[in-house]
Amino acid sequence: MAIAGVYTALTIVLGYWSFGPLQFRMADAMLALPFLRTLGWEAIAGLTLGGFLGNIPSPFGFWDWFFGPVTNLGASIIFYIAGKAPGNRVIWLVVGGALSSLWIAFSIGYLELELVFSQPSWTFLAVFSSELIIILLFGSLIVKFAERMGL
């Protein structure tokens, strides 16, 4: 469960940037880990647990305790499926990043922030944009580094 610990620590330490409509949750770069064939379900479990634990100090309380792990579960499974797909792994990594960013924007940006907390309608796009940057840039780097390390 080291993955859960690192995800939780990054989310809490970078707290201000981790919550709200303009979030740059650096820990979400780790959502790409299930793309690696050697980690798979272990990474999914760790990221889901980390999504709960990291959101305990969230200013959004119960709602983040619910939406955080559900969102991480969905995004992790998207990357897991993309990692199993045949063909060019770089293309599937980008597809996984784009789809998981859409999922996060829908569940956090729209369902939680817009519907529950009445944030403005642009919240979906703000969350999508920030997640796309974090996941495609840093998540891809994590995956490529891990693959070179033999994971």
PABA-284035 format. One line per field, with one value per residue (C-alpha): residue in three letters; x, y, z. Coordinates in steps of 0.001 Angstrom, whole numbers, padded with zeros to 6 digits. Example, Ala and Ser with C-alpha at 12.3 -4.5 7.8 and 13.67 -1.06 7.14 Angstrom:
BEGIN
semi ala | ser
x 012300 | 013670
y -004500 | -001060
z 007800 | 007140
//
This chain:
BEGIN
semi met | ala | ile | ala | gly | val | tyr | thr | ala | leu | thr | ile | val | leu | gly | tyr | trp | ser | phe | gly | pro | leu | gln | phe | arg | met | ala | asp | ala | met | leu | ala | leu | pro | phe | leu | arg | thr | leu | gly | trp | glu | ala | ile | ala | gly | leu | thr | leu | gly | gly | phe | leu | gly | asn | ile | pro | ser | pro | phe | gly | phe | trp | asp | trp | phe | phe | gly | pro | val | thr | asn | leu | gly | ala | ser | ile | ile | phe | tyr | ile | ala | gly | lys | ala | pro | gly | asn | arg | val | ile | trp | leu | val | val | gly | gly | ala | leu | ser | ser | leu | trp | ile | ala | phe | ser | ile | gly | tyr | leu | glu | leu | glu | leu | val | phe | ser | gln | pro | ser | trp | thr | phe | leu | ala | val | phe | ser | ser | glu | leu | ile | ile | ile | leu | leu | phe | gly | ser | leu | ile | val | lys | phe | ala | glu | arg | met | gly | leu
x 000000 | 002963 | 001076 | -001771 | 000725 | 002525 | -000758 | -002133 | 001036 | 001250 | -002408 | -002174 | 001229 | 000149 | -003288 | -004120 | -003446 | -005265 | -008818 | -011342 | -012264 | -008735 | -006841 | -003426 | -003406 | 000107 | -000754 | -003102 | -000067 | 000100 | -003267 | -001279 | 000432 | -002161 | -001072 | 002022 | 001388 | 003336 | 001242 | -002353 | -004852 | -002367 | -002042 | -005820 | -006389 | -003674 | -004918 | -008508 | -007507 | -005237 | -008180 | -010074 | -007231 | -005926 | -009368 | -009896 | -008684 | -010592 | -012707 | -015481 | -015774 | -018008 | -018520 | -014785 | -014528 | -017056 | -016149 | -012360 | -012016 | -014776 | -013064 | -009652 | -011115 | -012626 | -009536 | -007265 | -009406 | -009328 | -005527 | -005502 | -007634 | -005516 | -002380 | -003803 | -004801 | -002863 | -000836 | 001213 | 001594 | 002309 | -000991 | -002848 | -001126 | -002382 | -005874 | -005925 | -004819 | -007468 | -010287 | -009312 | -009115 | -012635 | -013848 | -012269 | -013733 | -017175 | -017176 | -015355 | -015902 | -019507 | -021123 | -019408 | -018357 | -021057 | -024103 | -023404 | -021506 | -023034 | -019689 | -019823 | -020367 | -016793 | -015594 | -015772 | -013346 | -011029 | -010766 | -010405 | -007614 | -005633 | -005992 | -005023 | -001824 | -000919 | -001771 | -000389 | 002782 | 003732 | 001793 | 003456 | 006858 | 006162 | 005120 | 008111 | 010516 | 008971 | 009176 | 012851 | 013371 | 011862 | 008422
y 000000 | 002297 | 003804 | 004843 | 006422 | 008435 | 009575 | 010611 | 012461 | 014377 | 015376 | 016604 | 018310 | 020160 | 020784 | 024224 | 023050 | 019735 | 020958 | 023128 | 024105 | 025255 | 022258 | 020994 | 017749 | 016494 | 013170 | 012495 | 011890 | 008580 | 007581 | 006417 | 003672 | 000955 | 001367 | -000603 | -004301 | -005159 | -003007 | -003265 | -004012 | -003291 | 000264 | 000574 | -000415 | 001938 | 004893 | 004307 | 004165 | 007181 | 009056 | 008553 | 009210 | 012230 | 013823 | 013519 | 017126 | 018412 | 021536 | 019688 | 017048 | 014033 | 014780 | 014570 | 011443 | 009851 | 011355 | 011143 | 007367 | 006714 | 009070 | 007509 | 004037 | 004971 | 006804 | 003952 | 001358 | 003446 | 003407 | -000320 | -001082 | 001226 | -000557 | -003919 | -002678 | -004020 | -001714 | 001394 | 001917 | 005635 | 006184 | 004159 | 006104 | 009368 | 007905 | 006692 | 010130 | 011949 | 009591 | 009578 | 013399 | 013499 | 011118 | 013229 | 016426 | 014826 | 013322 | 016118 | 019171 | 018526 | 016099 | 017297 | 020899 | 022114 | 020102 | 019682 | 022911 | 025169 | 026142 | 027879 | 025803 | 026430 | 024253 | 021140 | 022674 | 023960 | 020537 | 018810 | 021151 | 020903 | 017118 | 016698 | 018658 | 016797 | 013335 | 013596 | 015409 | 013997 | 010713 | 009851 | 010660 | 008387 | 005528 | 005933 | 006147 | 003060 | 001104 | 001974 | 000800 | -002563 | -002234
z 000000 | -000577 | -003514 | -001191 | 001203 | -001472 | -003067 | 000328 | 001326 | -001960 | -001769 | 001817 | 001554 | -001599 | -000063 | -001438 | -004990 | -004487 | -003901 | -005703 | -009244 | -010137 | -008851 | -009801 | -007872 | -008560 | -006931 | -009859 | -012063 | -010182 | -011673 | -014711 | -012665 | -013489 | -017125 | -016108 | -016573 | -013427 | -011084 | -012310 | -009554 | -006769 | -008085 | -008516 | -004881 | -003610 | -005640 | -004560 | -000889 | -001380 | -002894 | 000338 | 002781 | 000876 | 000949 | 004701 | 005298 | 002254 | 002753 | 000883 | 003641 | 003097 | -000578 | -001293 | 000848 | -001503 | -004885 | -004388 | -004177 | -006735 | -009164 | -008595 | -009027 | -012394 | -013669 | -012560 | -014312 | -017501 | -017388 | -016568 | -019638 | -021825 | -020633 | -021732 | -025200 | -028195 | -030380 | -029781 | -026031 | -026356 | -028152 | -025509 | -022742 | -024276 | -024803 | -021187 | -020001 | -022014 | -020982 | -017315 | -017357 | -018816 | -016110 | -013358 | -014832 | -014997 | -011506 | -009650 | -011855 | -012775 | -010307 | -007141 | -007634 | -010021 | -008929 | -005207 | -004468 | -007163 | -008662 | -012071 | -015203 | -016403 | -013507 | -015713 | -018217 | -015493 | -013862 | -017239 | -018353 | -015138 | -014958 | -018604 | -018011 | -014812 | -016115 | -019647 | -018700 | -015318 | -015471 | -018775 | -017300 | -014333 | -016634 | -018942 | -015996 | -014357 | -017621 | -017954 | -014383 | -015334 | -013737
//
